[in-house]
């Protein structure tokens, strides 16, 4: 099923059909490490999208009637198959997305854990009985699957984001039309194959690719689609919410962030710098919960900058397939140009380049791990999500001041604070306006916990019990004598 050095043989899955590039208009899939075309991706026509919606609608009648235990058995088997195929899928992901193989393996393992979590949690779609004020009436609250869902996933985590949406929808008894990212299609194709090999009925999951604006508008406009789940940028999320409003469709929106991290003077500065460097440069900074605005208390500011820059300078940048690579390329040329824009603007406004600051070579999308000090709050990088390996560092002297700066943007996905004071940790967690807060840790994402933001970073959660609830309708049955 593979070609080009272990890459996936691409297809769309529409009902019982597999549609390859030869049968449709296609788009080249580019390896960001060398700029080479590694495959041709088939693109959906309007008729394919209609067929996918029809197949999902037909499959919903039967899949929603399958017992939660049996649905869970199929999902658990799919998770096991994904783990068995981890080396193959990791190579596919690294070729199309660029991240090091070690990161690809970790992401795929996490994605399998998400599907397994939902396999178990699907059995716990509990309702309840409410005591009635009238002795003649009994109130029953029942949870039912929403119906056909449309989901849209980005290129930065091509396994995890599809697994979150597939797992939640299928465990709840919903069916799904998934449009995964055109830049990283092979990973989603391999995950879909694992699900079908585990016994998932064709049509319960449909995988399509195409022009993002056209596909999303077509899918969301369908009366059969009752739920929309999107992971991506704030501007696109707002467009999809407007489209969903025409059909009063439920939405889950995991949009962009610009995560502040606050290091207080009483923190273990060396440990904080090590943890934050590893987190900042993971996936070349292309992570929605990546720490992106660094506020360091003045007494430890210089020490932190020195330690943080030292980590950046020794990080090995190279092709993700090489075993000693610590950071791979950016996903595309657009990201490299953005890093150059952010760094030039910050330096123009008085920032100092402590590490990195330049593109690497003239082949592939490589950019140095970069640390900027003395970055002003009016610099572009302090206001726009960088989504790349550039860390802007600034100092602060007062708790209230830094909270105002941390909360000063319209984003609210993730926020972090490092301190040895329990009082400061409690105050910070209470005052940070964010869907997720990490205190002395960056580990804020796991299958069993809710993942989502506030403000313009979106609404709704994936993961945990909340992630299952997102795909369930609540029905009250009032039963008289």
Secondary structure, 3 states (H helix, E strand, C coil): CEECCCEECCCEEECCEEECHHHCCEEEEECCCCCCEEEEEECCCHHHHHHHHHHHHHHHHHHCCCCHHHHHHHHHHHHHHHHHCHHHHHHHHHHHHCCCHHHHHHHHHHHHHHHHHHHHHHHHCCCEEECCCCCCEEEEEEEEECCEEEEECCCCCCCHHHHHHHHHHHHHCCEEEEECCHHHHHHHHHHHHHHHHCCCCECCEEEECCCHHHHHHHHHHCCCEEEEEEECCHHHHHHHHHHHHHCCCEEEEECCCCEEEEECCCCCHHHHHHHHHHHHCHHHHCCCCCEEEEEEEHHHHHHHHHHHHHHHHHCCECCCCCCCCCECCCCCHHHHHHHHHHHHHHHHCCCEEEECCCECCCCCCCECCEEEECCCCCCHHHCCCCCCCEEEEEEECCHHHHHHHHCCCCCCCEEEEECCCHHHHHHHHHHCCCCEEEECCCCCCCCCCCECCCHHHEECCECHHHHHHCCEEEEEEEEEC
